[in-house]
């Protein structure tokens, strides 16, 4: 059952009263805003089962306004997908799966997690997801970036070997200029606020008065903004691995916090890599956990000086490439073996390191444009002199050597040509008390400190469960049975912990 904080109870009652008046026969005239709004879209569902996904998965295209302020103006589309409840008698509503990113595909996420959600939730929901505008099967935009500027180690501003930021500054400037020349109104529309509005159009098209949601990482932030803007359209709301919602530091603060996140999480990998069990598969990197970080840093420094040829012709393994693989691997224990194999190969005089796909190939231009566009369109980033950037990078490298200054380095957002169309949403405690925050204590991407800021902003609207675990993306993702059980119980019964709690 949804409950309400005391300070929002009057607001809830007032909202209910307005709804009751609107439902009476006398209230036949639609409000002005409704008369100008575009009619609710119809979804033409077609089977779209994908390899490894549920056989019952369906897909459709949802038209949405390019500019929601002009709902009858130019339209674009977002790709949507669903898996209908296989137990209609148990169905209680719709659960929307919100992917991370910016840049994650909801359709792909549903393919990956649909079967597990069906098992966990027992048919309680139709499962629905969408590709945000700019992603996958939705309308995309292009910045027309050169391939070398679309590599992950370029889009993430890893400094030069000695902390130099000259190349980062030049690349950031030309990337912003290219996006300004080529992106047009579609790229400018890639914002969190528009993703939230698109989500509400999806709710309308589904014919749902309220929806439930499970948002992970950036998707958790999207979920928080939706719950702030449309609180009475939310049912049961799960925010999984969420960042600091401070509207002055959206995206920029998330990036900066990754320094602390990597430092929090690396000891888990070090303990795994030094465990005697690793002798069985040849992946033990050191005798003791405290030896693993110096070994890793020394190897990265040697690759800075002399990159190693890889199995991908023309793409060597660099120190920053190794650091980026580490950053990705810290999301899940399941990625530790591949990281250890790469460290072993890179440190051996024999053999050729095999690059993971994210290093071997540039991102698609459309994916790069989306990844840059959202964070630059959402909030204005400060323009800092190259000297100021160099100073910030040097300080962060000294405090957090694993991330080498990347999280505080310059990005294209510092040279973005257009100001944000609107201010970021401030998350508050106004609204129903129907939110569960789920967070690992050691998260490389959204550290606990940021999640606590979100928890504090939500006040009595939320409860938080902290998992004594490492990784990013907790529900049905990192093997914590207590955490999974807590989320499943909330989504299926509405029961949350009475107060903030921890899972061992």
C-alpha positions in Angstrom: 0.0 0.0 0.0 1.3 3.5 -0.9 1.9 5.7 2.1 2.5 9.4 2.3 4.9 11.6 4.3 3.1 13.9 6.7 4.2 17.0 4.9 2.8 15.7 1.6 -0.5 14.3 2.9 -2.4 17.5 2.3 -1.0 17.7 -1.2 -2.1 14.1 -1.9 -5.6 14.8 -0.6 -5.8 18.0 -2.7 -4.7 16.1 -5.8 -7.4 13.4 -5.1 -10.0 16.1 -4.7 -9.1 17.7 -8.0 -9.3 14.3 -9.7 -12.8 13.7 -8.2 -14.1 17.0 -9.4 -12.8 16.4 -12.9 -14.6 13.1 -13.0 -18.0 14.6 -12.4 -20.5 15.2 -15.3 -20.2 18.9 -14.9 -16.5 18.9 -15.7 -16.8 18.0 -19.3 -14.5 20.6 -20.8 -10.9 19.5 -21.1 -8.3 21.8 -19.6 -6.5 24.1 -22.1 -3.3 22.1 -21.8 -5.2 18.9 -22.7 -6.8 20.5 -25.8 -3.4 21.4 -27.2 -1.8 18.1 -26.4 -1.2 15.5 -29.1 -3.6 12.6 -28.9 -2.4 9.4 -27.1 -0.5 7.2 -29.5 -1.5 3.7 -30.5 1.2 1.0 -30.2 1.2 -1.6 -33.0 2.9 -4.5 -31.3 4.7 -7.1 -33.3 6.7 -10.3 -32.2 10.4 -9.5 -31.9 11.9 -12.4 -30.0 15.7 -12.1 -29.9 18.4 -14.7 -29.3 18.8 -15.4 -25.6 15.6 -13.5 -24.8 12.0 -14.5 -23.9 10.0 -15.9 -26.8 7.0 -13.7 -26.0 8.9 -10.4 -26.5 7.1 -7.8 -28.6 8.2 -4.5 -30.1 6.6 -1.3 -31.4 7.4 2.3 -32.3 6.0 5.2 -30.2 5.8 8.6 -31.8 6.8 11.5 -29.5 7.1 15.2 -30.1 10.6 16.4 -31.1 9.7 19.3 -28.8 7.2 18.6 -26.1 6.4 22.3 -25.9 5.0 21.9 -29.4 3.1 18.5 -29.1 1.6 18.7 -32.5 4.8 19.7 -34.2 7.5 17.5 -35.7 7.5 13.9 -34.4 10.3 11.4 -33.8 10.0 7.9 -32.5 11.2 5.7 -29.7 11.5 2.0 -29.9 9.5 0.2 -27.2 9.3 -3.5 -26.2 7.2 -5.5 -23.8 6.8 -9.0 -22.4 3.2 -9.5 -21.3 2.4 -11.2 -18.0 2.1 -14.9 -18.5 -0.3 -15.1 -15.5 -3.1 -12.6 -16.3 -4.9 -13.6 -13.0 -1.8 -12.4 -11.1 -1.1 -9.2 -13.1 -1.3 -6.0 -11.1 0.2 -3.5 -13.6 3.2 -2.5 -15.8 6.8 -2.4 -14.7 9.1 -0.2 -16.9 12.7 -1.2 -17.1 14.9 2.0 -17.3 18.4 1.3 -18.7 21.7 3.0 -17.6 23.9 5.3 -19.7 23.2 7.8 -21.0 23.3 5.4 -24.0 21.8 2.2 -22.6 19.1 0.3 -24.6 16.0 -0.5 -22.7 14.9 -3.0 -25.4 18.2 -4.8 -25.0 18.0 -4.6 -21.3 14.5 -6.2 -21.4 15.9 -9.0 -23.6 18.7 -9.7 -21.1 16.6 -9.5 -17.9 13.1 -10.4 -19.1 13.3 -14.1 -18.2 14.7 -13.4 -14.7 12.1 -10.8 -14.1 9.3 -13.2 -15.1 10.6 -15.8 -12.7 11.1 -13.3 -9.8 7.8 -11.4 -10.2 5.5 -14.3 -11.0 3.4 -12.6 -13.6 2.7 -9.6 -11.5 3.6 -7.2 -14.3 3.7 -6.6 -18.0 7.4 -5.9 -18.5 8.0 -2.8 -20.7 11.1 -0.9 -21.8 12.1 1.6 -24.4 15.2 2.9 -26.2 15.6 6.5 -25.2 15.6 9.0 -28.1 19.1 8.7 -29.6 19.5 5.0 -28.7 19.2 1.8 -30.7 15.9 1.6 -32.7 14.8 5.1 -31.7 15.4 8.3 -33.7 19.2 9.1 -33.6 21.5 12.0 -34.4 25.1 12.3 -35.6 28.0 14.5 -34.7 30.0 13.2 -37.7 33.0 12.5 -35.5 36.2 11.0 -36.8 36.8 7.4 -35.7 39.7 8.3 -33.5 37.4 10.7 -31.5 34.8 7.9 -31.1 37.0 5.5 -29.2 36.0 4.9 -25.6 39.4 6.0 -24.4 38.8 9.3 -26.2 35.2 9.9 -25.2 36.4 9.3 -21.6 39.0 12.0 -21.3 42.0 10.0 -20.1 45.0 12.3 -19.8 48.3 11.8 -21.4 51.0 9.6 -19.8 52.3 12.4 -17.6 49.0 14.0 -16.9 49.1 16.3 -20.0 45.6 17.5 -21.1 46.5 19.4 -24.3 45.2 16.6 -26.5 42.1 16.2 -24.4 41.4 20.0 -24.7 41.8 20.0 -28.5 39.6 16.9 -28.9 36.9 18.3 -26.6 36.7 21.5 -28.5 36.5 19.9 -32.0 33.9 17.4 -30.7 31.7 20.2 -29.4 32.1 22.1 -32.7 31.2 19.0 -34.7 28.1 18.3 -32.7 27.0 21.9 -33.1 27.5 21.7 -36.9 25.9 18.3 -37.4 23.5 17.5 -34.6 20.7 19.8 -35.2 17.4 20.0 -33.3 17.3 16.2 -32.8 20.6 16.1 -30.9 19.5 19.2 -28.9 16.4 17.2 -27.8 18.5 14.5 -26.1 17.9 15.4 -22.5 16.8 13.7 -19.3 13.8 15.9 -19.1 12.6 14.8 -22.6 13.3 11.1 -21.7 11.0 11.6 -18.7 8.3 13.2 -20.9 8.7 10.3 -23.4 8.2 7.9 -20.6 5.0 9.6 -19.7 3.8 9.4 -23.3 4.5 5.6 -23.1 2.4 5.4 -20.0 -0.4 7.1 -21.8 -0.1 4.8 -24.8 -0.2 1.7 -22.6 -3.4 3.0 -21.1 -2.0 2.9 -17.5 -3.0 5.4 -14.9 0.2 4.6 -12.9 3.3 2.6 -13.7 6.0 0.9 -11.6 9.7 1.1 -12.6 13.1 -0.4 -12.0 15.8 2.1 -13.0 19.5 1.2 -12.9 22.4 3.7 -12.8 21.5 6.7 -15.1 18.1 5.0 -15.4 17.7 5.4 -11.7 18.2 9.1 -12.0 15.6 9.2 -14.9 13.3 7.4 -12.5 13.9 9.9 -9.8 13.2 12.8 -12.1 10.0 11.1 -13.3 8.8 10.5 -9.7 9.5 14.2 -9.0 7.6 15.5 -12.0 4.8 13.0 -12.1 4.6 11.7 -8.5 0.9 10.6 -8.6 1.6 8.5 -11.8 4.1 6.2 -9.9 3.2 2.9 -8.3 6.2 1.0 -7.0 9.5 2.6 -7.8 13.0 1.0 -7.5 16.2 3.1 -7.9 19.2 0.8 -8.3 22.8 2.1 -8.1 22.0 5.8 -8.2 24.2 9.0 -8.3 24.1 12.3 -6.5 21.1 14.3 -7.8 22.6 17.8 -7.0 21.2 19.8 -9.9 24.3 22.0 -10.1 26.5 18.9 -10.7 24.4 16.5 -12.6 26.7 14.4 -14.9 29.8 16.4 -13.9 29.5 15.2 -10.3 28.7 11.7 -11.4 31.9 11.6 -13.4 34.0 13.1 -10.7 32.7 10.6 -8.1 34.1 7.7 -10.2 37.5 8.4 -8.7 36.3 7.5 -5.2 34.2 4.7 -6.7 37.2 2.9 -8.2 39.2 3.3 -5.0 36.3 1.8 -3.0 35.8 -1.1 -5.4 39.4 -2.1 -6.3 40.1 -4.0 -3.1 37.4 -6.6 -4.1 39.3 -7.3 -7.3 42.7 -7.4 -5.5 41.4 -10.0 -3.0 40.0 -12.1 -5.8 43.2 -11.8 -7.9 45.4 -12.8 -4.9 43.3 -15.7 -3.7 45.0 -19.2 -3.9 42.0 -20.5 -5.9 43.3 -18.4 -8.8 46.2 -20.8 -9.2 43.8 -23.4 -10.6 43.0 -21.2 -13.6 46.3 -19.5 -13.9 44.9 -16.0 -13.1 46.5 -15.3 -9.7 48.3 -12.0 -10.0 50.0 -11.7 -6.6 50.5 -13.5 -3.3 48.7 -10.9 -1.3 45.9 -8.4 -2.1 48.0 -5.4 -1.2 50.4 -6.3 -4.0 47.8 -6.1 -6.8 47.4 -2.4 -7.1 51.1 -1.6 -7.3 51.4 -4.3 -10.0 48.5 -2.9 -12.0 49.8 0.7 -11.8 53.3 -0.3 -12.8 51.9 -2.2 -15.8 49.7 0.7 -16.9 52.7 3.0 -16.6 54.8 0.7 -18.8 52.1 0.6 -21.4 52.0 4.4 -21.3 55.7 4.3 -22.3 55.5 1.4 -24.7 52.0 0.3 -25.9 51.7 -3.4 -26.7 50.5 -4.7 -30.1 47.1 -6.4 -29.7 45.1 -8.9 -31.6 43.3 -6.0 -33.3 45.5 -4.7 -36.1 46.5 -1.1 -35.7 45.0 -0.8 -32.2 47.7 -1.4 -29.4 46.9 -1.8 -25.8 47.8 1.4 -24.0 48.0 2.3 -20.4 44.7 4.2 -20.7 43.2 1.2 -22.5 44.1 -1.0 -19.5 42.7 1.6 -17.1 39.4 1.7 -19.1 39.1 -2.1 -19.0 39.6 -1.9 -15.3 36.8 0.7 -14.9 34.4 -1.5 -16.8 35.4 -4.7 -15.0 34.8 -3.2 -11.6 31.0 -3.2 -12.4 30.7 -6.9 -11.7 32.7 -9.8 -10.2 31.9 -11.8 -13.3 34.3 -9.5 -15.3 37.3 -10.2 -13.0 38.6 -13.2 -14.9 38.8 -11.3 -18.3 40.6 -8.4 -16.6 43.1 -10.8 -15.0 43.7 -12.5 -18.3 44.4 -9.1 -19.9 46.8 -8.1 -17.1 48.6 -11.5 -17.5 48.9 -11.1 -21.3 50.0 -7.5 -21.1 52.7 -8.3 -18.5 54.1 -11.3 -20.4 56.9 -11.1 -22.9 55.2 -13.7 -24.9 51.7 -13.6 -26.4 49.5 -10.8 -27.8 46.8 -9.2 -25.6 43.3 -9.5 -26.9 41.3 -6.3 -26.6 37.7 -6.4 -25.5 35.2 -5.1 -28.0 34.8 -1.7 -26.3 38.5 -1.1 -27.0 38.9 -2.8 -30.3 36.4 -0.7 -32.2 35.2 2.9 -32.2 31.6 3.6 -31.0 29.0 4.2 -33.7 28.8 7.9 -34.4 25.1 7.9 -33.3 26.1 6.3 -29.9 28.9 8.8 -29.3 26.6 11.7 -30.1 24.0 10.5 -27.6 26.5 9.8 -24.9 27.9 13.3 -25.2 24.7 15.1 -26.0 22.6 14.2 -22.9 25.3 15.2 -20.4 26.1 18.4 -22.2 22.4 19.4 -22.8 21.3 18.7 -19.3 23.4 21.2 -17.4 25.9 23.9 -18.1 29.5 22.8 -17.5 32.1 25.4 -16.4 34.6 26.5 -18.9 38.0 26.1 -17.3 41.4 27.2 -18.6 43.8 24.5 -19.6 46.0 25.4 -16.7 43.1 25.0 -14.3 42.2 21.6 -15.8 45.8 20.5 -15.5 45.9 21.4 -11.8 42.7 19.5 -11.1 43.9 16.5 -13.0 47.2 16.5 -11.2 45.5 16.6 -7.8 43.1 13.8 -8.7 45.8 11.6 -10.1 47.7 11.9 -6.8 44.7 11.0 -4.7 43.2 8.4 -6.9 45.9 6.8 -9.1 43.7 4.1 -10.5 41.6 6.6 -12.5 44.6 8.8 -13.4 42.7 12.1 -13.4 40.1 11.1 -16.0 37.0 11.9 -13.9 37.9 15.6 -13.5 39.4 16.2 -16.9 38.0 18.4 -19.6 35.0 17.2 -21.7 33.2 18.5 -24.8 30.6 20.0 -22.5 33.0 22.8 -21.5 32.8 24.0 -25.1 29.2 23.2 -25.8 27.6 25.8 -28.0 24.1 25.9 -26.7 22.8 26.5 -23.1 20.5 23.9 -21.5 16.9 24.5 -22.5 15.8 24.1 -18.9 17.2 23.7 -15.5 17.8 20.2 -14.0 15.1 18.9 -11.7 15.7 19.3 -8.0 14.7 16.0 -6.3 12.7 16.6 -3.1 10.5 14.7 -0.6 7.2 15.9 -2.1 5.1 12.9 -3.2 4.0 9.4 -2.2 6.3 7.2 -0.1 6.7 4.4 -2.6 10.4 4.4 -3.5 13.1 1.8 -2.7 16.8 2.7 -3.2 19.2 -0.2 -3.6 22.9 0.4 -3.4 26.1 -1.5 -3.1 28.6 -0.3 -0.5 31.4 -0.5 -3.0 30.2 0.8 -6.4 32.8 1.9 -9.0 30.4 4.0 -11.0 27.9 5.5 -8.5 29.6 5.3 -5.1 27.6 5.1 -1.9 28.3 8.7 -1.0 26.2 9.8 -4.0 23.4 7.4 -3.4 23.1 8.8 0.2 22.6 12.2 -1.3 19.7 10.9 -3.4 18.4 9.1 -0.3 18.6 12.3 1.7 16.8 14.3 -1.0 13.9 11.9 -1.2 13.3 12.0 2.6 10.3 10.0 3.8 9.4 9.1 0.2 12.1 6.4 0.2 13.7 3.5 2.1 17.2 2.4 1.3 18.8 -1.0 1.4 22.6 -1.0 1.3 24.3 -4.2 0.2 27.5 -5.2 1.8 28.8 -6.0 -1.6 30.7 -4.6 -4.6 29.5 -3.8 -8.1 27.1 -1.7 -10.1 23.6 -2.7 -10.8 22.4 -4.8 -7.9 19.0 -6.3 -8.6 19.3 -9.6 -10.4 22.8 -8.6 -11.3 25.4 -9.2 -8.6 24.4 -12.2 -6.7 23.1 -10.7 -3.4 20.2 -12.9 -2.4 19.1 -10.6 0.4 19.0 -7.6 -1.9 17.1 -9.5 -4.7 14.6 -10.8 -2.1 14.0 -7.3 -0.7 13.3 -5.8 -4.2 11.1 -8.7 -5.3 9.0 -8.5 -2.2 8.5 -4.7 -2.6 7.5 -5.1 -6.3 5.2 -8.0 -5.7 3.6 -7.1 -2.3 4.4 -3.5 -1.7 6.2 -4.2 1.5 9.4 -2.3 2.1 11.7 -2.3 5.1 10.3 -0.1 7.8 13.5 1.8 7.9 16.8 1.9 6.0 18.6 -1.4 6.3 21.6 -3.4 5.1 22.0 -6.8 3.5 25.0 -8.9 4.4 
